[in-house]
């Protein structure tokens, strides 16, 4: 499986020809590695409705015909009004999908959509598990992810709107993944961080490997 970082909290997961796009905030993001018109997707997952996560979802979904996953209130509300193809779920639910499975996981953050919850996702693809935390503070539920045996955890480190580096270290300890890729930093001045500092702390503690990706960078896991 190939994990490509497109900037901010946007990732493209690819396995066996299937393309899974997460939180495609590309237009308006000066650090984005691709434009909305360049990205292909079979599935789009949106963690919540803030502009820097919903981003170009509607435009990409309409162009590609991708199915968009979101919590029920988001899928039945704003997304349904756009006439795009949706799949809905809610916190704690795991669904079988054509590429494997996805579990909706709690996130402590505003959703940007009345009545909806923000979430993260645990993807199982090609026998590997990837956790995308979405926007969240440090939450006790992350300790439950140790049982999932996460291969790669995508964790925000920007602080201010989400957990910062110190809490993201604690999150890595609780989740116990094989690897962490930091995200949601540097896009705006208020979330400026040095991911190499985070990498050093996590690896010096012996928690796991940290792979720092610049926008456009990728990681392959086997």
Secondary structure per residue as TSV (DSSP state, phi and psi in degrees):
chain	resnum	aa	ss	phi	psi
A	1	X	-	360.0	140.3
A	2	X	E	-110.3	131.1
A	3	X	E	-114.0	115.4
A	4	X	E	-110.5	130.3
A	5	X	E	-93.2	121.1
A	6	X	E	-101.7	-0.4
A	7	X	E	114.8	151.0
A	8	X	T	56.6	-110.9
A	9	X	T	-117.0	17.5
A	10	X	E	-94.1	126.2
A	11	X	E	-132.4	151.2
A	12	X	E	-118.6	118.0
A	13	X	E	-101.4	130.7
A	14	X	E	-129.8	132.1
A	15	X	E	-154.6	128.8
A	16	X	T	52.0	39.4
A	17	X	T	84.0	-4.6
A	18	X	E	-92.0	134.0
A	19	X	E	-114.8	122.6
A	20	X	E	-118.5	117.5
A	21	X	E	-106.9	135.3
A	22	X	E	-122.0	129.2
A	23	X	S	46.5	66.3
A	24	X	-	-79.4	69.1
A	25	X	-	-85.9	95.7
A	26	X	-	-117.6	-53.8
A	27	X	T	-65.9	125.6
A	28	X	T	91.8	-5.6
A	29	X	-	-102.9	106.4
A	30	X	T	-67.3	-16.5
A	31	X	T	-96.7	-0.8
A	32	X	-	-62.8	140.7
A	33	X	S	-81.7	-20.2
A	34	X	S	-140.9	161.9
A	35	X	-	-90.7	164.3
A	36	X	G	-61.5	-31.2
A	37	X	G	-75.2	-14.6
A	38	X	G	-93.2	-15.0
A	39	X	-	-90.5	133.0
A	40	X	-	-106.9	147.9
A	41	X	-	-154.3	141.1
A	42	X	S	-94.5	-32.6
A	43	X	E	-138.3	142.9
A	44	X	E	-125.1	131.3
A	45	X	E	-114.8	128.2
A	46	X	-	-116.3	123.9
A	47	X	S	-78.7	-30.8
A	48	X	-	-170.2	177.7
A	49	X	-	-94.2	7.0
A	50	X	S	-66.7	147.9
A	51	X	H	-56.6	-33.1
A	52	X	H	-82.4	12.3
A	53	X	H	-131.4	-45.3
A	54	X	H	-62.6	-45.5
A	55	X	T	47.9	-121.4
A	56	X	T	-96.3	20.4
A	57	X	H	-51.9	-50.0
A	58	X	H	-65.1	-44.2
A	59	X	H	-64.3	-42.8
A	60	X	H	-68.5	-41.4
A	61	X	H	-63.3	-41.3
A	62	X	H	-68.2	-35.0
A	63	X	H	-75.9	-39.5
A	64	X	H	-97.4	-18.0
A	65	X	-	77.7	15.6
A	66	X	-	-63.6	148.2
A	67	X	E	-84.6	132.7
A	68	X	E	-106.3	126.5
A	69	X	E	-98.5	137.9
A	70	X	E	-163.2	169.3
A	71	X	E	-66.4	160.1
A	72	X	H	-51.9	-51.9
A	73	X	H	-63.5	-33.1
A	74	X	H	-73.0	-45.5
A	75	X	I	-66.4	-41.8
A	76	X	I	-79.8	-17.4
A	77	X	I	-98.9	-103.1
A	78	X	I	-56.7	-37.2
A	79	X	I	-71.3	-40.5
A	80	X	H	-61.6	-34.9
A	81	X	H	-65.3	-23.3
A	82	X	T	-83.5	-10.5
A	83	X	T	73.3	22.6
A	84	X	-	-94.0	161.9
A	85	X	-	-79.3	125.0
A	86	X	E	-124.4	159.0
A	87	X	E	-133.3	134.1
A	88	X	E	-120.9	156.3
A	89	X	E	-156.9	-167.7
A	90	X	-	-155.4	173.2
A	91	X	T	-56.0	129.9
A	92	X	T	91.8	-17.2
A	93	X	-	-80.5	136.9
A	94	X	E	-112.6	134.6
A	95	X	E	-123.2	137.9
A	96	X	E	-73.2	141.5
A	97	X	E	-133.1	166.5
A	98	X	T	-59.1	-24.7
A	99	X	T	-97.0	-7.5
A	100	X	E	150.7	-101.5
A	101	X	E	-159.4	164.4
A	102	X	E	-141.9	140.2
A	103	X	E	-119.3	130.9
A	104	X	E	-79.3	123.4
A	105	X	E	-118.0	146.7
A	106	X	E	-61.1	149.3
A	107	X	-	-141.1	140.3
A	108	X	-	-97.6	94.4
A	109	X	S	-170.0	156.5
A	110	X	-	-68.9	151.3
A	111	X	-	-95.8	-23.1
A	112	X	S	78.5	0.2
A	113	X	S	-133.2	118.7
A	114	X	T	-53.2	128.7
A	115	X	T	84.9	-11.0
A	116	X	-	-93.9	160.5
A	117	X	-	-108.9	144.4
A	118	X	-	-74.0	156.1
A	119	X	E	-150.3	168.9
A	120	X	E	-117.9	-179.6
A	121	X	E	-137.9	141.7
A	122	X	E	-109.7	113.1
A	123	X	E	-98.7	136.6
A	124	X	E	-114.2	116.2
A	125	X	E	-138.3	123.5
A	126	X	T	55.6	34.0
A	127	X	T	81.1	3.9
A	128	X	E	-114.1	153.8
A	129	X	E	-120.0	132.3
A	130	X	E	-125.0	129.4
A	131	X	E	-108.0	120.2
A	132	X	E	-104.7	114.8
A	133	X	-	-76.1	-14.8
A	134	X	-	64.7	-158.2
A	135	X	S	-88.6	123.4
A	136	X	-	-160.2	153.7
A	137	X	-	-84.9	176.5
A	138	X	-	-69.3	127.8
A	139	X	-	-131.0	148.3
A	140	X	G	-61.0	-29.1
A	141	X	G	-60.0	-21.2
A	142	X	G	-60.4	-27.4
A	143	X	G	-63.0	-26.5
A	144	X	G	-67.8	-21.7
A	145	X	G	-71.2	-16.6
A	146	X	G	-58.8	-33.6
A	147	X	G	-71.6	-18.7
A	148	X	G	-78.4	-16.3
A	149	X	T	55.8	63.1
A	150	X	-	-70.0	131.5
A	151	X	S	-80.4	-47.1
A	152	X	E	-135.2	128.1
A	153	X	E	-109.5	127.7
A	154	X	E	-101.2	106.9
A	155	X	E	-120.9	134.9
A	156	X	E	-71.7	142.4
A	157	X	-	-130.1	7.7
A	158	X	B	-70.9	-22.7
A	159	X	-	68.7	178.9
A	160	X	S	70.9	-62.0
A	161	X	S	-99.7	-20.3
A	162	X	S	-136.7	-174.4
A	163	X	-	-65.1	148.2
A	164	X	B	-95.7	-172.1
A	165	X	H	-56.8	-42.6
A	166	X	H	-62.6	-46.4
A	167	X	H	-70.8	-29.7
A	168	X	H	-69.3	-27.1
A	169	X	H	-66.0	-45.8
A	170	X	H	-61.9	-38.6
A	171	X	H	-61.4	-42.5
A	172	X	H	-62.5	-39.4
A	173	X	H	-62.0	-41.5
A	174	X	H	-71.4	-39.1
A	175	X	H	-79.0	-35.2
A	176	X	-	55.6	51.8
A	177	X	-	-79.4	171.4
A	178	X	S	-77.1	-28.0
A	179	X	E	-153.4	145.9
A	180	X	E	-118.1	137.8
A	181	X	E	-113.8	115.9
A	182	X	E	-72.7	148.6
A	183	X	E	-146.7	179.4
A	184	X	S	57.2	53.5
A	185	X	-	-147.6	156.3
A	186	X	S	73.8	-15.4
A	187	X	S	-62.3	-38.1
A	188	X	S	-125.7	152.6
A	189	X	G	-53.7	-36.5
A	190	X	G	-69.6	-18.1
A	191	X	G	-113.2	26.6
A	192	X	-	-65.7	127.8
A	193	X	-	-144.6	161.7
A	194	X	-	-104.5	102.8
A	195	X	H	-65.3	-22.9
A	196	X	H	-68.4	-31.7
A	197	X	H	-64.5	-42.9
A	198	X	H	-61.8	-45.9
A	199	X	H	-56.1	-44.7
A	200	X	H	-62.7	-44.4
A	201	X	H	-63.7	-47.7
A	202	X	H	-62.4	-45.4
A	203	X	H	-73.7	-34.5
A	204	X	H	-65.1	-30.8
A	205	X	T	-77.6	-9.3
A	206	X	T	74.3	23.2
A	207	X	S	-72.7	-54.1
A	208	X	-	-172.7	177.8
A	209	X	E	-77.3	145.5
A	210	X	E	-119.3	125.4
A	211	X	-	-108.3	110.8
A	212	X	-	-88.3	118.8
A	213	X	-	-110.9	130.3
A	214	X	-	-77.9	154.1
A	215	X	T	-51.5	128.2
A	216	X	T	98.3	-13.4
A	217	X	-	-79.1	159.8
A	218	X	E	-143.6	163.1
A	219	X	E	-135.7	134.6
A	220	X	E	-109.5	133.2
A	221	X	-	-119.7	143.4
A	222	X	-	-122.8	360.0
